[in-house]
Amino acid sequence: MTDATDDDGILDELAGMLGRVDPIPPQVTLAARSALAWRRMDADLAELLHDSALEAAAGAVTRSTARLRALTFEAPSGLTLEVEITPQVDRRLLIGQMVPPAAARLVVRHSGGAATVESDSLGRFRVEGVHPGPVSLRCEPLEGVAIETGWVTI
């Protein structure tokens, strides 16, 4: 036990106790590190405009039994990514489309690694086997500027 006047010692003891009683979950640490990771300088940041999970949490969705989640990201270039996420046992299925439509290479980074797919000429894409947890998308159109989304937990 430390002296009552030793504030640093008391704070160290409290931090140690909290670390044993209620440790930080690994996925929270991963999300924090990912959020602070260096962004590629060759891509625009696509902002999250819509997340259906936030509406559901606010009570805006009624009578819905679907567990589908919809996300919309928009980049300064005007490129929009619309993504639907469907839970599948212990993985996630992502189906999406780029607006305006274009052929592109998409990289989905997730806790299980990264999955790379090509969109069709209408900008549609499908990614299976995505691990739940933090996810970020990188879209590299054949023409135009690449975009990256921030990390979102799915």
DSSP file (Angstrom, degrees, kcal/mol; ACC not computed):
  #  RESIDUE AA STRUCTURE BP1 BP2  ACC     N-H-->O    O-->H-N    N-H-->O    O-->H-N    TCO  KAPPA ALPHA  PHI   PSI    X-CA   Y-CA   Z-CA
    1    1 A M              0   0    0      0, 0.0     2,-0.2     0, 0.0     3,-0.1   0.000 360.0 360.0 360.0 142.1    0.0    0.0    0.0
    2    2 A T        -     0   0    0      1,-0.1     2,-0.1     7,-0.1     5,-0.0  -0.500 360.0 -86.7 -93.8 164.6    1.2    3.5   -0.8
    3    3 A D    >   -     0   0    0     -2,-0.2     3,-1.9     1,-0.1     7,-0.2  -0.421  37.0-122.3 -65.8 142.9    1.3    6.6    1.4
    4    4 A A  T 3  S+     0   0    0      1,-0.3    -1,-0.1    -2,-0.1     6,-0.1   0.724 111.7  55.3 -63.1 -21.8   -2.0    8.6    1.2
    5    5 A T  T 3  S+     0   0    0      1,-0.1     2,-1.3     2,-0.0    -1,-0.3   0.511  83.0  93.7 -89.2  -3.5   -0.1   11.6    0.0
    6    6 A D    <>  +     0   0    0     -3,-1.9     4,-2.1     1,-0.2     5,-0.2  -0.683  49.5 175.4 -92.1  86.2    1.5    9.8   -2.9
    7    7 A D  H  > S+     0   0    0     -2,-1.3     4,-2.6     1,-0.2     5,-0.2   0.891  77.9  52.0 -59.7 -42.8   -1.0   10.6   -5.7
    8    8 A D  H  > S+     0   0    0      1,-0.2     4,-2.3     2,-0.2    -1,-0.2   0.897 109.7  50.1 -62.4 -39.5    1.1    8.9   -8.5
    9    9 A G  H  > S+     0   0    0      2,-0.2     4,-2.3     1,-0.2    -1,-0.2   0.903 110.7  48.9 -65.0 -41.1    1.3    5.7   -6.4
   10   10 A I  H  X S+     0   0    0     -4,-2.1     4,-2.6     2,-0.2    -2,-0.2   0.922 111.4  49.5 -64.6 -44.2   -2.4    5.7   -5.8
   11   11 A L  H  X S+     0   0    0     -4,-2.6     4,-2.5     1,-0.2    -2,-0.2   0.891 110.5  51.0 -62.7 -39.2   -3.1    6.2   -9.5
   12   12 A D  H  X S+     0   0    0     -4,-2.3     4,-2.4     2,-0.2    -1,-0.2   0.909 110.7  48.7 -63.5 -42.3   -0.7    3.4  -10.4
   13   13 A E  H  X S+     0   0    0     -4,-2.3     4,-2.5     2,-0.2    -2,-0.2   0.922 112.3  48.3 -63.4 -44.1   -2.5    1.1   -7.9
   14   14 A L  H  X S+     0   0    0     -4,-2.6     4,-2.8     2,-0.2     5,-0.2   0.913 111.3  50.0 -62.3 -43.4   -5.9    2.0   -9.4
   15   15 A A  H  X S+     0   0    0     -4,-2.5     4,-2.2     1,-0.2    -1,-0.2   0.913 112.1  48.2 -61.8 -42.8   -4.7    1.4  -12.9
   16   16 A G  H  X S+     0   0    0     -4,-2.4     4,-1.4     2,-0.2    -2,-0.2   0.908 112.2  48.6 -63.6 -42.5   -3.3   -2.0  -12.0
   17   17 A M  H  X S+     0   0    0     -4,-2.5     4,-2.8     1,-0.2     3,-0.3   0.932 112.5  47.5 -64.0 -46.1   -6.5   -3.0  -10.2
   18   18 A L  H  X S+     0   0    0     -4,-2.8     4,-2.7     1,-0.2    -1,-0.2   0.869 108.0  56.6 -63.9 -35.6   -8.7   -1.9  -13.1
   19   19 A G  H  < S+     0   0    0     -4,-2.2    -1,-0.2    -5,-0.2    -2,-0.2   0.831 114.2  39.2 -63.7 -32.1   -6.4   -3.8  -15.5
   20   20 A R  H  < S+     0   0    0     -4,-1.4    -2,-0.2    -3,-0.3    -1,-0.2   0.879 123.3  38.5 -82.9 -41.1   -6.9   -7.0  -13.6
   21   21 A V  H  < S+     0   0    0     -4,-2.8    -3,-0.2     1,-0.2    -2,-0.2   0.891 135.9  11.9 -78.9 -42.5  -10.7   -6.5  -12.8
   22   22 A D  S  < S-     0   0    0     -4,-2.7    -1,-0.2    -5,-0.3    -2,-0.1  -0.597  79.8-170.4-139.6  73.3  -11.8   -5.0  -16.1
   23   23 A P        -     0   0    0      0, 0.0    -4,-0.1     0, 0.0    -3,-0.1  -0.236  35.4 -96.5 -67.7 155.8   -9.1   -5.3  -18.8
   24   24 A I        -     0   0    0      1,-0.1     5,-0.0     2,-0.1    -2,-0.0  -0.567  44.9-114.2 -70.4 126.9   -9.5   -3.5  -22.2
   25   25 A P    >>  -     0   0    0      0, 0.0     4,-1.7     0, 0.0     3,-0.9  -0.338  19.7-122.4 -62.5 144.0  -10.9   -6.0  -24.7
   26   26 A P  H 3> S+     0   0    0      0, 0.0     4,-2.5     0, 0.0     5,-0.2   0.835 110.7  57.5 -57.6 -35.0   -8.4   -6.8  -27.6
   27   27 A Q  H 3> S+     0   0    0      1,-0.2     4,-2.2     2,-0.2     5,-0.1   0.814 104.5  52.3 -68.6 -28.2  -10.9   -5.6  -30.3
   28   28 A V  H <> S+     0   0    0     -3,-0.9     4,-2.3     2,-0.2    -1,-0.2   0.911 110.3  47.6 -70.7 -42.4  -11.0   -2.1  -28.6
   29   29 A T  H  X S+     0   0    0     -4,-1.7     4,-2.5     2,-0.2    -2,-0.2   0.918 112.5  49.7 -62.5 -43.4   -7.2   -1.9  -28.6
   30   30 A L  H  X S+     0   0    0     -4,-2.5     4,-2.6     1,-0.2    -2,-0.2   0.918 111.1  48.9 -61.3 -44.5   -7.2   -3.0  -32.3
   31   31 A A  H  X S+     0   0    0     -4,-2.2     4,-2.3     2,-0.2    -1,-0.2   0.900 111.6  49.4 -63.6 -40.5   -9.8   -0.4  -33.2
   32   32 A A  H  X S+     0   0    0     -4,-2.3     4,-1.3     2,-0.2    -2,-0.2   0.920 113.0  46.2 -65.8 -43.5   -7.9    2.3  -31.4
   33   33 A R  H  X S+     0   0    0     -4,-2.5     4,-0.7     1,-0.2    -2,-0.2   0.906 113.1  50.2 -64.8 -40.8   -4.6    1.4  -33.1
   34   34 A S  H >< S+     0   0    0     -4,-2.6     3,-0.6     1,-0.2    -2,-0.2   0.887 107.5  53.7 -64.9 -38.8   -6.3    1.2  -36.5
   35   35 A A  H 3< S+     0   0    0     -4,-2.3    -1,-0.2     1,-0.2    -2,-0.2   0.818 114.0  42.2 -65.9 -29.6   -7.9    4.6  -36.1
   36   36 A L  H 3< S+     0   0    0     -4,-1.3    -1,-0.2    -3,-0.2    -2,-0.2   0.493  89.1 118.3 -95.1  -4.2   -4.5    6.1  -35.3
   37   37 A A  S << S-     0   0    0     -4,-0.7     2,-0.2    -3,-0.6    -3,-0.0  -0.253  78.9 -90.2 -64.1 151.1   -2.6    4.2  -38.1
   38   38 A W        -     0   0    0      1,-0.1     2,-0.2     3,-0.0    -1,-0.1  -0.414  42.3-134.7 -63.7 129.2   -1.0    6.3  -40.8
   39   39 A R        -     0   0    0     -2,-0.2     2,-0.2    -3,-0.1    -1,-0.1  -0.576  24.8-102.6 -82.2 146.9   -3.3    6.9  -43.7
   40   40 A R    >   -     0   0    0     -2,-0.2     3,-0.9     1,-0.1    -1,-0.1  -0.516  22.9-143.8 -68.2 136.6   -2.1    6.4  -47.2
   41   41 A M  T 3  S+     0   0    0      1,-0.2    -1,-0.1    -2,-0.2    -2,-0.0   0.609  92.1  68.1 -78.9 -11.3   -1.5    9.7  -48.8
   42   42 A D  T 3  S+     0   0    0      2,-0.1   104,-0.6   103,-0.0     2,-0.4   0.277  93.0  68.6 -93.4  12.7   -2.7    8.6  -52.2
   43   43 A A  E <  S-a  146   0A   0     -3,-0.9   104,-0.3   102,-0.1     2,-0.2  -0.976  74.6-125.9-134.5 145.2   -6.3    8.2  -51.2
   44   44 A D  E     -a  147   0A   0    102,-2.7   104,-2.8    -2,-0.4     2,-0.6  -0.573  33.5-113.8 -79.6 150.0   -9.2   10.5  -50.3
   45   45 A L  E     -a  148   0A   0     -2,-0.2     2,-0.6   102,-0.2   104,-0.2  -0.770  24.4-145.8 -87.0 123.7  -10.9    9.8  -47.0
   46   46 A A  E     -a  149   0A   0    102,-3.4   104,-0.8    -2,-0.6    29,-0.3  -0.808  16.3-138.0 -90.9 124.3  -14.6    8.7  -47.5
   47   47 A E  E     -F   74   0B   0     27,-2.9    27,-2.4    -2,-0.6     2,-0.7  -0.588  16.3-115.1 -84.7 140.1  -16.8   10.0  -44.7
   48   48 A L  E     +F   73   0B   0     -2,-0.3    25,-0.3    25,-0.2     3,-0.1  -0.656  39.4 169.6 -74.0 115.3  -19.5    7.8  -43.1
   49   49 A L  E     +     0   0B   0     23,-3.2     2,-0.4    -2,-0.7    24,-0.2   0.760  62.2  20.2 -96.7 -31.6  -22.8    9.5  -44.0
   50   50 A H  E     +F   72   0B   0     22,-1.6    22,-2.1     4,-0.0     2,-0.3  -0.999  50.5 176.0-146.3 137.7  -25.3    6.9  -43.0
   51   51 A D  E >>  -F   71   0B   0     -2,-0.4     3,-1.3    20,-0.2     4,-1.0  -0.917  17.3-157.4-140.9 112.3  -25.3    3.8  -40.6
   52   52 A S  H 3> S+     0   0    0     18,-2.6     4,-2.2    -2,-0.3     5,-0.2   0.753  91.1  67.9 -63.9 -22.9  -28.5    2.0  -40.2
   53   53 A A  H 3> S+     0   0    0     17,-0.3     4,-2.1     1,-0.2    -1,-0.3   0.844  96.9  53.8 -65.1 -31.7  -27.3    0.6  -36.9
   54   54 A L  H <> S+     0   0    0     -3,-1.3     4,-1.5     2,-0.2    -1,-0.2   0.881 108.0  49.4 -69.4 -37.2  -27.5    4.1  -35.4
   55   55 A E  H  <>S+     0   0    0     -4,-1.0     5,-2.7     2,-0.2     6,-0.6   0.914 110.8  50.0 -65.1 -42.2  -31.1    4.5  -36.5
   56   56 A A  H ><5S+     0   0    0     -4,-2.2     3,-1.1     1,-0.2    -2,-0.2   0.903 109.3  51.4 -63.3 -40.4  -31.9    1.1  -35.0
   57   57 A A  H 3<5S+     0   0    0     -4,-2.1    -1,-0.2     1,-0.3    -2,-0.2   0.829 109.3  51.0 -65.5 -31.0  -30.3    2.2  -31.7
   58   58 A A  T 3<5S-     0   0    0     -4,-1.5    -1,-0.3    -5,-0.1    -2,-0.2   0.488 119.1-110.8 -85.1  -2.7  -32.3    5.4  -31.7
   59   59 A G  T < 5S+     0   0    0     -3,-1.1    -3,-0.2    -4,-0.5    -2,-0.1   0.629  81.2 126.9  85.4  13.7  -35.5    3.5  -32.2
   60   60 A A      < +     0   0    0     -5,-2.7     2,-0.6    -6,-0.2    -4,-0.2   0.744  56.8  74.5 -76.1 -22.4  -36.1    4.7  -35.8
   61   61 A V        -     0   0    0     -6,-0.6     2,-0.4    -9,-0.1     3,-0.1  -0.811  65.7-177.7 -95.4 124.8  -36.5    1.2  -37.1
   62   62 A T        +     0   0    0     -2,-0.6     3,-0.1     1,-0.1    -2,-0.0  -0.923  60.8   4.0-122.8 149.1  -39.8   -0.5  -36.3
   63   63 A R  S    S+     0   0    0     -2,-0.4     2,-0.6     1,-0.2    -1,-0.1   0.664  87.7 141.7  56.7  20.3  -41.1   -3.9  -37.1
   64   64 A S        +     0   0    0      1,-0.1    -1,-0.2    -3,-0.1    -3,-0.0  -0.818  24.8 169.4 -96.2 125.4  -37.8   -4.9  -38.6
   65   65 A T        +     0   0    0     -2,-0.6    -1,-0.1    -3,-0.1     2,-0.1   0.465  47.0 109.9-106.0  -7.2  -36.5   -8.4  -38.0
   66   66 A A        -     0   0    0      1,-0.1    -2,-0.0     2,-0.0     0, 0.0  -0.419  56.3-156.2 -70.1 142.8  -33.8   -8.1  -40.6
   67   67 A R        +     0   0    0     -2,-0.1     2,-0.1    20,-0.1    -1,-0.1   0.166  50.7 130.8-102.9  16.5  -30.3   -8.0  -39.2
   68   68 A L        -     0   0    0     18,-0.1     2,-0.4    16,-0.0    18,-0.2  -0.448  42.9-157.0 -69.0 140.0  -29.0   -6.3  -42.4
   69   69 A R  E     - G   0  85B   0     16,-2.3    16,-3.3    -2,-0.1     2,-0.4  -0.978   1.5-156.2-122.5 135.8  -26.9   -3.2  -41.8
   70   70 A A  E     - G   0  84B   0     -2,-0.4   -18,-2.6    14,-0.2     2,-0.4  -0.936   9.9-176.4-116.1 132.4  -26.5   -0.5  -44.4
   71   71 A L  E     -FG  51  83B   0     12,-3.0    12,-2.9    -2,-0.4     2,-0.4  -0.960   6.7-164.7-124.0 143.6  -23.5    2.0  -44.5
   72   72 A T  E     -FG  50  82B   0    -22,-2.1   -23,-3.2    -2,-0.4   -22,-1.6  -0.993   7.5-176.4-129.9 125.9  -23.0    4.9  -46.9
   73   73 A F  E     -FG  48  81B   0      8,-2.7     8,-2.5    -2,-0.4     2,-0.4  -0.924   4.1-166.4-117.9 143.9  -19.6    6.5  -47.4
   74   74 A E  E     -FG  47  80B   0    -27,-2.4   -27,-2.9    -2,-0.4     6,-0.2  -0.998   5.0-154.4-134.8 135.5  -18.9    9.6  -49.5
   75   75 A A    >   -     0   0    0      4,-2.6     3,-2.2    -2,-0.4   -29,-0.2  -0.646  33.0-109.9-100.5 159.7  -15.5   11.0  -50.6
   76   76 A P  T 3  S+     0   0    0      0, 0.0    -1,-0.1     0, 0.0   -30,-0.1   0.778 116.4  66.9 -58.3 -26.0  -14.7   14.6  -51.6
   77   77 A S  T 3  S-     0   0    0      2,-0.1     3,-0.1     1,-0.1    68,-0.0   0.595 120.0-108.2 -70.9  -9.5  -14.3   13.4  -55.2
   78   78 A G  S <  S+     0   0    0     -3,-2.2     2,-0.3     1,-0.3    -1,-0.1   0.358  74.8 138.5  96.2  -4.8  -18.1   12.6  -55.2
   79   79 A L        -     0   0    0     19,-0.0    -4,-2.6    -5,-0.0     2,-0.4  -0.602  35.2-162.7 -76.4 131.0  -17.6    8.9  -55.2
   80   80 A T  E     -GH  74  99B   0     19,-3.1    19,-2.7    -2,-0.3     2,-0.5  -0.933   9.2-156.6-116.3 138.4  -20.1    7.1  -52.9
   81   81 A L  E     -GH  73  98B   0     -8,-2.5    -8,-2.7    -2,-0.4     2,-0.5  -0.971   6.7-167.9-112.5 122.4  -19.8    3.6  -51.5
   82   82 A E  E     -GH  72  97B   0     15,-2.7    15,-2.1    -2,-0.5     2,-0.4  -0.956  12.8-177.3-110.1 125.4  -23.0    1.9  -50.4
   83   83 A V  E     -GH  71  96B   0    -12,-2.9   -12,-3.0    -2,-0.5     2,-0.4  -0.980  17.2-161.4-130.7 130.7  -22.5   -1.3  -48.4
   84   84 A E  E     -GH  70  95B   0     11,-3.3    11,-2.3    -2,-0.4     2,-0.5  -0.936  12.7-157.8-107.7 134.1  -24.9   -3.8  -47.0
   85   85 A I  E     -GH  69  94B   0    -16,-3.3   -16,-2.3    -2,-0.4     9,-0.2  -0.950   8.3-173.6-116.7 125.5  -23.6   -6.1  -44.2
   86   86 A T  E     - H   0  93B   0      7,-2.6     7,-2.5    -2,-0.5     2,-0.1  -0.974  23.3-127.9-120.1 123.1  -25.3   -9.4  -43.5
   87   87 A P  E     - H   0  92B   0      0, 0.0     2,-0.3     0, 0.0     5,-0.2  -0.460  23.5-174.5 -66.1 138.5  -24.2  -11.6  -40.5
   88   88 A Q  E >   - H   0  91B   0      3,-2.9     3,-2.6    -2,-0.1     2,-0.5  -0.828  55.7 -73.8-137.0  95.8  -23.4  -15.2  -41.5
   89   89 A V  T 3  S-     0   0    0     -2,-0.3    -1,-0.1     1,-0.3     0, 0.0  -0.357 118.0 -10.7  51.6-101.9  -22.7  -17.3  -38.4
   90   90 A D  T 3  S+     0   0    0     -2,-0.5    -1,-0.3    -3,-0.1     2,-0.2   0.208 132.4  56.0-110.7  15.8  -19.2  -16.1  -37.4
   91   91 A R  E <  S-H   88   0B   0     -3,-2.6    -3,-2.9    40,-0.2     2,-0.4  -0.776  74.0-122.9-133.1 177.5  -18.5  -14.0  -40.5
   92   92 A R  E     -HI  87 130B   0     38,-2.1    38,-2.2    -2,-0.2     2,-0.5  -0.962   8.5-144.7-127.7 146.1  -20.0  -11.2  -42.5
   93   93 A L  E     -H   86   0B   0     -7,-2.5    -7,-2.6    -2,-0.4     2,-0.5  -0.946  15.6-161.5-106.8 127.0  -21.1  -10.8  -46.1
   94   94 A L  E     +HI  85 127B   0     33,-3.0    33,-3.1    -2,-0.5     2,-0.4  -0.949  10.9 177.6-111.8 125.2  -20.6   -7.4  -47.7
   95   95 A I  E     +HI  84 126B   0    -11,-2.3   -11,-3.3    -2,-0.5     2,-0.3  -0.995  19.6 153.1-124.0 130.6  -22.5   -6.5  -50.8
   96   96 A G  E     -HI  83 125B   0     29,-2.6    29,-2.4    -2,-0.4     2,-0.3  -0.882  31.4-144.4-150.3 178.8  -22.1   -3.0  -52.2
   97   97 A Q  E     -HI  82 124B   0    -15,-2.1   -15,-2.7    -2,-0.3     2,-0.4  -0.993  16.8-132.5-151.0 143.8  -22.0   -0.6  -55.1
   98   98 A M  E     -H   81   0B   0     25,-1.6   -17,-0.2    -2,-0.3     4,-0.1  -0.791  30.1-123.9 -94.4 140.5  -20.0    2.4  -56.1
   99   99 A V  E    S+H   80   0B   0    -19,-2.7   -19,-3.1    -2,-0.4    24,-0.0  -0.988 101.3  35.1-130.2 121.3  -21.9    5.6  -57.2
  100  100 A P  S    S-     0   0    0      0, 0.0    -1,-0.1     0, 0.0   -20,-0.1   0.537 113.8-112.8 -69.3 154.2  -21.3    6.7  -59.9
  101  101 A P        +     0   0    0      0, 0.0     2,-0.3     0, 0.0    22,-0.2  -0.280  52.4 149.4 -62.8 139.7  -20.8    3.1  -61.2
  102  102 A A        -     0   0    0     18,-0.3     2,-0.3    -4,-0.1    -4,-0.2  -0.970  49.9-100.5-163.4 153.5  -17.3    2.2  -62.2
  103  103 A A        +     0   0    0     -2,-0.3    39,-2.1    18,-0.2    40,-0.4  -0.627  56.4 154.6 -75.8 138.8  -15.0   -0.8  -62.4
  104  104 A A  E     -B  141   0A   0     -2,-0.3    15,-3.0    15,-0.3     2,-0.5  -0.981  46.5-112.0-158.6 164.3  -12.6   -0.8  -59.5
  105  105 A R  E     -BC 140 118A   0     35,-2.0    35,-3.1    -2,-0.3     2,-0.4  -0.920  34.9-163.1-101.3 130.1  -10.4   -2.9  -57.2
  106  106 A L  E     -BC 139 117A   0     11,-3.2    11,-2.5    -2,-0.5     2,-0.5  -0.952   8.5-164.8-119.3 136.6  -11.7   -3.0  -53.6
  107  107 A V  E     -BC 138 116A   0     31,-2.7    31,-2.3    -2,-0.4     2,-0.7  -0.981   3.8-162.5-119.6 122.7   -9.7   -4.1  -50.6
  108  108 A V  E     -BC 137 115A   0      7,-3.2     7,-2.3    -2,-0.5     2,-0.5  -0.919   8.0-160.3-106.8 112.4  -11.6   -4.9  -47.4
  109  109 A R  E     +BC 136 114A   0     27,-2.9    27,-2.0    -2,-0.7     2,-0.3  -0.794  24.1 154.3 -93.7 132.6   -9.3   -4.8  -44.3
  110  110 A H  E >   -BC 135 113A   0      3,-3.2     3,-2.2    -2,-0.5    25,-0.2  -0.884  59.6 -83.7-148.7 176.8  -10.6   -6.7  -41.3
  111  111 A S  T 3  S+     0   0    0     23,-0.6     3,-0.1    20,-0.4    24,-0.1   0.701 125.4  53.4 -63.7 -18.9   -9.4   -8.5  -38.2
  112  112 A G  T 3  S-     0   0    0      1,-0.2     2,-0.4    19,-0.1    -1,-0.3   0.401 124.2 -91.0 -93.9   2.6   -8.9  -11.7  -40.2
  113  113 A G  E <   -C  110   0A   0     -3,-2.2    -3,-3.2    18,-0.1     2,-0.3  -0.990  61.3 -47.1 130.4-136.5   -6.7  -10.0  -42.8
  114  114 A A  E     -C  109   0A   0     -2,-0.4     2,-0.4    -5,-0.2    -5,-0.2  -0.997  36.5-156.4-142.3 144.6   -7.7   -8.4  -46.1
  115  115 A A  E     -C  108   0A   0     -7,-2.3    -7,-3.2    -2,-0.3     2,-0.5  -0.981   9.7-158.8-121.5 133.5   -9.9   -9.5  -49.0
  116  116 A T  E     +C  107   0A   0     -2,-0.4     2,-0.3    -9,-0.2    -9,-0.2  -0.950  18.2 164.5-115.9 130.2   -9.5   -8.1  -52.5
  117  117 A V  E     -C  106   0A   0    -11,-2.5   -11,-3.2    -2,-0.5     2,-0.4  -0.911  30.8-125.8-136.3 163.8  -12.3   -8.1  -55.0
  118  118 A E  E     -C  105   0A   0     -2,-0.3     8,-0.2   -13,-0.2   -13,-0.2  -0.914  21.6-136.8-109.1 138.3  -13.1   -6.4  -58.4
  119  119 A S        -     0   0    0    -15,-3.0   -15,-0.3    -2,-0.4     6,-0.2  -0.549  23.8-116.3 -84.7 160.3  -16.3   -4.6  -58.9
  120  120 A D    >   -     0   0    0      4,-2.0     3,-2.2    -2,-0.2   -18,-0.3  -0.246  40.7 -85.2 -85.0-176.9  -18.2   -5.0  -62.2
  121  121 A S  T 3  S+     0   0    0      1,-0.3   -18,-0.2     2,-0.1    -1,-0.1   0.684 130.4  57.0 -66.2 -16.1  -18.8   -2.2  -64.7
  122  122 A L  T 3  S-     0   0    0      2,-0.1    -1,-0.3   -21,-0.1   -24,-0.1   0.377 119.7-109.9 -92.6   3.3  -21.9   -1.2  -62.7
  123  123 A G    <   +     0   0    0     -3,-2.2   -25,-1.6     1,-0.3     2,-0.2   0.597  69.9 144.2  83.2  10.8  -19.8   -0.7  -59.6
  124  124 A R  E     +I   97   0B   0    -27,-0.2    -4,-2.0   -29,-0.0     2,-0.3  -0.595  21.1 173.6 -87.8 145.6  -21.2   -3.7  -57.8
  125  125 A F  E     -I   96   0B   0    -29,-2.4   -29,-2.6    -2,-0.2     2,-0.3  -0.975  18.4-158.9-147.3 160.9  -19.1   -5.9  -55.5
  126  126 A R  E     -I   95   0B   0     -2,-0.3     2,-0.4    -8,-0.2   -31,-0.2  -0.989   6.0-173.7-144.3 129.3  -19.5   -8.8  -53.1
  127  127 A V  E     -I   94   0B   0    -33,-3.1   -33,-3.0    -2,-0.3     3,-0.3  -0.984   8.5-170.0-129.2 120.8  -17.1   -9.8  -50.3
  128  128 A E  E     +     0   0B   0     -2,-0.4   -35,-0.2   -35,-0.2    -2,-0.0  -0.713  61.0  32.6-106.2 158.6  -17.6  -13.0  -48.3
  129  129 A G  E     +     0   0B   0     -2,-0.3     2,-0.4     1,-0.2    -1,-0.2   0.728  68.5 163.6  75.8  24.1  -15.9  -14.3  -45.1
  130  130 A V  E     -I   92   0B   0    -38,-2.2   -38,-2.1    -3,-0.3    -1,-0.2  -0.614  37.3-125.2 -77.7 129.7  -15.2  -10.9  -43.5
  131  131 A H        -     0   0    0     -2,-0.4   -20,-0.4   -40,-0.2    23,-0.2  -0.474  27.6-107.5 -72.3 143.1  -14.4  -11.3  -39.8
  132  132 A P  S    S+     0   0    0      0, 0.0   -21,-0.1     0, 0.0    -1,-0.1  -0.344  82.2  56.4 -66.1 154.4  -16.6   -9.3  -37.4
  133  133 A G  S    S+     0   0    0    -23,-0.1    21,-2.7   -22,-0.1    19,-0.1  -0.881  97.6   6.6 122.2-156.3  -14.9   -6.3  -35.7
  134  134 A P  E     - D   0 153A   0      0, 0.0   -23,-0.6     0, 0.0     2,-0.3  -0.384  66.0-179.8 -66.5 137.0  -13.1   -3.3  -37.2
  135  135 A V  E     -BD 110 152A   0     17,-2.0    17,-2.6   -25,-0.2     2,-0.3  -0.994  11.5-178.4-138.7 142.0  -13.4   -3.0  -41.0
  136  136 A S  E     -B  109   0A   0    -27,-2.0   -27,-2.9    -2,-0.3     2,-0.4  -0.996  14.0-147.5-138.8 142.6  -12.1   -0.4  -43.5
  137  137 A L  E     -B  108   0A   0     13,-0.4    12,-2.7    -2,-0.3     2,-0.4  -0.884   5.9-165.3-112.0 142.3  -12.6   -0.3  -47.3
  138  138 A R  E     -BE 107 148A   0    -31,-2.3   -31,-2.7    -2,-0.4     2,-0.5  -0.998   8.4-164.9-123.0 126.7  -10.2    0.9  -49.9
  139  139 A C  E     -BE 106 147A   0      8,-2.8     8,-2.4    -2,-0.4   -33,-0.2  -0.957   6.7-173.9-117.0 122.6  -11.6    1.6  -53.4
  140  140 A E  E     -B  105   0A   0    -35,-3.1   -35,-2.0    -2,-0.5     6,-0.1  -0.822  13.6-157.6-118.0  89.7   -9.2    2.0  -56.4
  141  141 A P  E     -B  104   0A   0      0, 0.0   -37,-0.3     0, 0.0     3,-0.1  -0.301  25.5-122.7 -63.2 149.9  -11.2    2.9  -59.5
  142  142 A L  S    S+     0   0    0    -39,-2.1     2,-0.4     1,-0.2   -38,-0.1   0.837 105.7  31.1 -61.3 -30.8   -9.6    2.2  -62.8
  143  143 A E  S    S+     0   0    0    -40,-0.4    -1,-0.2     2,-0.1     2,-0.2  -0.997 113.6  19.7-127.4 131.9  -10.0    5.9  -63.5
  144  144 A G  S    S-     0   0    0     -2,-0.4     2,-0.3    -3,-0.1     0, 0.0  -0.561  95.3 -33.1 110.3-175.1   -9.9    8.6  -60.8
  145  145 A V        -     0   0    0     -2,-0.2  -102,-0.1     1,-0.1     2,-0.1  -0.605  56.6-118.7 -87.9 140.0   -8.7    8.9  -57.2
  146  146 A A  E     -a   43   0A   0   -104,-0.6  -102,-2.7    -2,-0.3     2,-0.3  -0.417  30.0-157.5 -70.0 151.7   -8.6    6.0  -54.7
  147  147 A I  E     -aE  44 139A   0     -8,-2.4    -8,-2.8  -104,-0.3     2,-0.4  -0.947   8.0-162.2-130.0 154.4  -10.6    6.4  -51.6
  148  148 A E  E     -aE  45 138A   0   -104,-2.8  -102,-3.4    -2,-0.3   -10,-0.2  -0.993  12.0-140.0-133.0 142.9  -10.5    4.8  -48.1
  149  149 A T  E     -a   46   0A   0    -12,-2.7  -102,-0.1    -2,-0.4     3,-0.1  -0.593  25.7-108.5 -92.1 161.1  -13.1    4.7  -45.4
  150  150 A G        -     0   0    0   -104,-0.8     2,-0.4    -2,-0.2   -13,-0.4  -0.233  52.6 -77.7 -71.8 176.8  -12.4    5.1  -41.7
  151  151 A W        -     0   0    0    -15,-0.1     2,-0.4  -120,-0.1   -15,-0.2  -0.658  49.9-176.1 -84.3 133.8  -12.7    2.0  -39.5
  152  152 A V  E     -D  135   0A   0    -17,-2.6   -17,-2.0    -2,-0.4     2,-0.6  -0.986  24.3-126.7-128.1 137.6  -16.2    0.8  -38.6
  153  153 A T  E      D  134   0A   0     -2,-0.4    -2,-0.0   -19,-0.2   -17,-0.0  -0.757 360.0 360.0 -88.3 124.6  -17.0   -2.0  -36.3
  154  154 A I              0   0    0    -21,-2.7    -1,-0.1    -2,-0.6   -85,-0.0   0.363 360.0 360.0-117.9 360.0  -19.3   -4.6  -37.9
